[in-house]
Amino acid sequence: MILAVHQPQFLPWQGYMMKMDAAHVFCFLDSVQFKKNEWQNRNRIRTAEGWQWLTVPVLHRFGQRIGEVRINPAEPWQKKHLRALEIHCGRTPYFRWVMDILEPVYGRSWESLAHLNRTLAEALARALGMECRFFASSETDLPGEPTGRLVELCRQTGADTYLAGAGGAGYMDLAQFEAAGIRVVFQDFRQPGYPQAYPGFVPGLSMVDLLFSQGENSLKLLRETNPE
């Protein structure tokens, strides 16, 4: 069984979703420190000028865990995001298909950033027919050491294989996995090409950019570009 672990990202990019698809169990690592202005509270969509951030405004303090970060209720971020999607993506082939996924989530009142991110990611996964099981690291007790956390998560889920990100070798102690009898494989995501809302191609955008273009065929394209 394959386990993948990642911090909960907002409207995650295509490689993140492909990591979900390759795993049997996916853990949202919400018990580690929040990093402002990275991918945890924002992501990018295609525009005529190239790309634009969609950012969720947050209230946080230094050292706060992702699961503790609260969304700023004073800013109308949902309205701004939906308007930006309509302006920049409204003419894409699967605009209405994607919005039928996003609008029920955007229409809710949110306090927790981690909960919002997890709900959006799971909604996208369900729409694509992914069969991965999800949970959050805050739901279990884990050691503080980075590799120790991952090994313990493998043990708790019964995973014999850990699917790491491409940069995982830079911080993981692989000897700990070997001692625990856990195989480690590294994701090698390859970006598929597809028609975007505007001429030219910008890689590395949110998964919704691919969905606006390919709809329910998006996962098939990702799998063809990233065969096991």
URBEL-V300685 format. One record per residue. N is the residue number from 1. SS is DSSP state (a for helix, b for strand, c for the rest). NEAR is the number of other C-alpha atoms within 12 Angstrom. D_FIRST is the distance of its C-alpha to the first C-alpha in Angstrom with 1 decimal. Layout:
n;ss;near;d_first
N;SS;NEAR;D_FIRST
N;SS;NEAR;D_FIRST
This chain:
n;ss;near;d_first
1;c;23;0.0
2;b;31;3.8
3;b;40;6.7
4;b;43;10.2
5;b;44;13.4
6;b;41;16.9
7;c;36;20.4
8;c;46;21.4
9;c;42;23.6
10;c;42;26.4
11;c;44;26.0
12;c;40;23.4
13;b;33;23.9
14;a;39;22.3
15;a;33;19.9
16;a;40;18.5
17;a;45;17.9
18;a;41;16.4
19;a;41;13.8
20;a;42;13.0
21;a;38;12.9
22;a;37;10.4
23;c;33;7.8
24;c;28;6.2
25;b;32;7.9
26;b;41;11.1
27;b;40;13.5
28;b;39;17.2
29;c;34;18.6
30;c;34;22.0
31;c;30;23.1
32;c;29;24.3
33;b;23;27.7
34;c;30;28.8
35;c;24;30.2
36;c;24;32.9
37;c;18;33.6
38;c;19;30.2
39;c;30;27.5
40;c;40;27.0
41;c;37;30.1
42;b;30;31.0
43;b;29;30.1
44;b;35;32.1
45;b;41;33.5
46;b;37;35.7
47;b;28;39.5
48;c;18;42.6
49;c;15;43.0
50;b;20;39.5
51;b;26;37.2
52;b;23;37.5
53;b;28;35.6
54;b;33;34.6
55;b;32;34.7
56;c;39;34.1
57;c;29;36.8
58;b;31;35.7
59;b;22;37.4
60;c;23;36.0
61;c;15;37.1
62;c;13;36.1
63;c;15;33.2
64;c;19;31.9
65;b;26;28.2
66;a;40;26.8
67;a;33;26.4
68;a;24;30.1
69;c;34;31.5
70;b;27;33.7
71;b;29;34.9
72;c;21;38.6
73;c;17;40.2
74;c;14;43.4
75;c;16;42.2
76;c;20;41.7
77;a;25;38.6
78;a;28;37.3
79;a;18;40.6
80;a;18;40.6
81;a;30;37.1
82;a;27;37.8
83;a;18;41.2
84;a;23;39.7
85;a;33;37.2
86;a;24;40.1
87;a;19;42.4
88;a;28;40.0
89;a;33;37.7
90;c;25;39.9
91;c;17;40.8
92;c;29;37.3
93;c;22;36.4
94;c;27;33.7
95;a;30;35.2
96;a;21;35.7
97;a;24;32.2
98;a;34;30.7
99;a;31;33.2
100;a;20;32.4
101;a;29;29.0
102;a;30;30.4
103;a;23;33.6
104;a;17;32.4
105;a;25;30.4
106;a;26;33.4
107;c;19;35.7
108;c;16;34.4
109;c;18;35.7
110;c;28;33.3
111;c;21;33.6
112;b;30;30.2
113;a;38;29.0
114;a;40;25.4
115;a;33;25.6
116;a;38;27.2
117;a;40;24.6
118;a;36;21.7
119;a;30;23.6
120;a;35;24.5
121;a;42;21.1
122;a;35;19.7
123;a;30;22.8
124;a;42;22.3
125;a;35;18.7
126;a;21;20.0
127;a;25;23.0
128;c;32;21.0
129;c;19;18.8
130;c;28;15.4
131;c;19;13.0
132;c;27;11.0
133;b;24;11.4
134;b;30;13.7
135;b;31;15.3
136;b;31;17.7
137;a;34;17.9
138;a;24;21.4
139;a;16;20.1
140;c;19;19.1
141;c;15;20.9
142;c;24;20.0
143;c;17;22.0
144;c;15;24.1
145;c;15;23.2
146;a;24;20.9
147;a;28;18.6
148;a;23;18.7
149;a;29;17.5
150;a;42;14.4
151;a;38;13.6
152;a;30;14.5
153;a;38;12.3
154;a;34;9.3
155;a;23;11.0
156;a;21;12.0
157;a;29;8.7
158;c;19;7.1
159;c;29;4.7
160;c;28;5.6
161;b;30;6.1
162;b;42;8.6
163;b;39;10.2
164;b;36;13.8
165;c;27;17.0
166;c;19;19.6
167;c;14;21.7
168;a;23;19.1
169;a;18;20.6
170;a;13;23.8
171;c;16;22.9
172;c;25;19.8
173;c;20;20.6
174;a;25;18.2
175;a;17;19.7
176;a;21;18.2
177;a;30;14.6
178;a;17;15.9
179;a;13;17.6
180;c;24;14.6
181;c;19;12.7
182;c;27;10.2
183;b;24;10.3
184;b;33;11.7
185;b;26;12.3
186;b;24;15.0
187;c;28;15.7
188;c;21;18.9
189;c;29;20.0
190;c;22;23.0
191;c;25;25.3
192;c;30;26.5
193;c;22;30.2
194;c;26;31.6
195;c;22;34.9
196;c;33;35.3
197;c;33;37.9
198;c;22;40.3
199;c;13;41.3
200;c;16;39.3
201;c;23;35.6
202;c;26;34.1
203;c;25;30.5
204;c;27;28.0
205;c;36;29.1
206;b;35;27.3
207;a;38;25.1
208;a;45;28.0
209;a;43;30.1
210;a;45;28.0
211;a;42;27.9
212;a;36;31.7
213;a;31;32.1
214;a;28;29.5
215;a;30;28.6
216;a;26;26.1
217;a;21;26.0
218;a;34;24.4
219;a;34;20.8
220;a;21;22.0
221;a;24;23.9
222;a;34;21.2
223;a;25;18.9
224;a;17;21.9
225;a;20;22.7
226;c;21;19.2
227;c;17;17.9
228;c;17;14.6
